[in-house]
C-alpha cells in the first residue's frame, strides 16, 4: 500500500475530488493549509502590492493499493495542473499496515 500526499490549489479541489471518485478512490482526507513556495515576488493590484509568499493550498492524503498508485497520481496531475508556478507537489510513501477499527480487517481490504 502507498500513501499519496498532494498539495494542490484550492481552486482545483472540486475537479480533483470528482475525478478521484470517478476512478473509485472514495476515501481520502484533506485540510486547508498555508505554505511558502518558490514565488518570491508580490503581485500588484490597483497600485497596491500584495505579498504572495504565503500560499493557500489544499492538502490531500490518499491511501491506495500498490497497483492503483499510477492511476491515482495520473488523475491528480491531470486535474490539478494549470501549467502555472504553484500547481503543487505529490509525495508517495510506503504504508506498512492498515487496520479498519470497526471490523479488524487488515491490509488492502481495510482501505476500501
C-alpha positions as CSV (number, residue, x, y, z in Angstrom):
1,X,0.0,0.0,0.0
2,X,1.1,3.6,-0.6
3,X,0.2,6.9,0.9
4,X,-0.1,9.7,-1.6
5,X,0.0,13.2,-0.3
6,X,-0.8,16.0,-2.6
7,X,-0.6,19.8,-2.1
8,X,-2.8,21.5,-4.7
9,X,-4.5,24.8,-5.5
10,X,-7.8,25.2,-3.6
11,X,-9.4,26.3,-6.8
12,X,-8.7,22.9,-8.4
13,X,-10.0,20.8,-5.5
14,X,-13.6,20.2,-6.7
15,X,-12.3,18.9,-10.1
16,X,-9.7,16.7,-8.3
17,X,-12.3,15.3,-5.9
18,X,-14.8,14.4,-8.6
19,X,-12.1,12.8,-10.7
20,X,-10.9,10.7,-7.8
21,X,-14.5,9.5,-7.2
22,X,-14.7,8.6,-10.9
23,X,-11.7,6.3,-10.6
24,X,-13.2,4.8,-7.4
25,X,-11.0,6.5,-4.9
26,X,-13.8,7.2,-2.5
27,X,-11.9,7.7,0.8
28,X,-9.4,10.4,1.4
29,X,-8.7,13.2,3.9
30,X,-7.9,16.8,3.2
31,X,-7.0,20.0,5.0
32,X,-6.7,23.7,4.1
33,X,-3.0,24.6,4.6
34,X,-0.8,27.6,4.1
35,X,2.8,27.3,2.9
36,X,5.7,29.1,1.4
37,X,6.6,28.4,-2.2
38,X,9.2,29.4,-4.7
39,X,7.4,32.5,-5.8
40,X,9.2,35.4,-4.1
41,X,7.7,38.5,-5.6
42,X,4.4,40.2,-4.7
43,X,1.5,41.0,-7.1
44,X,0.4,44.5,-7.9
45,X,-3.3,45.1,-8.0
46,X,-4.7,48.6,-8.5
47,X,-1.5,50.1,-7.4
48,X,-1.2,48.1,-4.2
49,X,1.4,45.4,-3.8
50,X,0.2,42.1,-2.2
51,X,2.6,39.5,-0.7
52,X,2.2,36.1,-2.3
53,X,4.9,34.4,-0.2
54,X,2.2,32.7,2.0
55,X,0.2,30.5,-0.3
56,X,-3.3,29.0,0.4
57,X,-3.5,25.4,-0.7
58,X,-5.4,22.2,0.0
59,X,-3.5,19.1,1.3
60,X,-4.9,15.7,0.4
61,X,-3.9,12.3,1.8
62,X,-5.0,9.1,-0.1
63,X,-4.1,5.5,0.8
64,X,-4.3,3.1,-2.2
65,X,-3.1,-0.4,-3.1
66,X,0.2,-0.6,-5.0
67,X,-1.5,-1.4,-8.3
68,X,-3.6,1.8,-8.0
69,X,-0.8,4.3,-7.4
70,X,-0.2,5.2,-11.1
71,X,-3.8,5.8,-11.9
72,X,-4.3,7.9,-8.8
73,X,-1.2,10.0,-9.5
74,X,-2.1,10.5,-13.1
75,X,-5.6,11.7,-12.1
76,X,-4.2,14.1,-9.6
77,X,-1.8,15.6,-12.1
78,X,-4.4,15.8,-14.9
79,X,-7.0,17.6,-12.7
80,X,-4.7,19.8,-10.5
81,X,-2.4,21.1,-13.2
82,X,-2.8,24.6,-14.5
83,X,0.7,24.9,-16.0
84,X,1.5,27.9,-13.8
85,X,4.0,28.2,-11.0
86,X,2.4,26.9,-7.7
87,X,0.4,23.9,-9.0
88,X,1.7,21.9,-6.1
89,X,3.5,18.7,-5.3
90,X,2.8,15.0,-4.9
91,X,4.6,12.7,-2.4
92,X,4.4,8.9,-2.3
93,X,5.4,6.8,0.7
94,X,5.1,3.2,1.8
95,X,2.4,2.1,4.3
96,X,3.3,-1.0,6.3
97,X,-0.2,-1.8,7.5
98,X,-3.7,-0.6,7.5
99,X,-6.3,-1.8,10.0
100,X,-10.1,-1.0,9.9
101,X,-11.0,-0.3,13.5
102,X,-14.7,-1.4,13.2
103,X,-14.0,-4.9,11.8
104,X,-10.3,-5.5,12.4
105,X,-9.8,-6.1,8.7
106,X,-6.1,-5.6,7.6
107,X,-4.2,-4.7,4.5
108,X,-5.9,-3.6,1.3
109,X,-9.3,-4.8,2.4
110,X,-9.2,-2.2,5.1
111,X,-8.5,0.6,2.6
112,X,-11.7,0.0,0.6
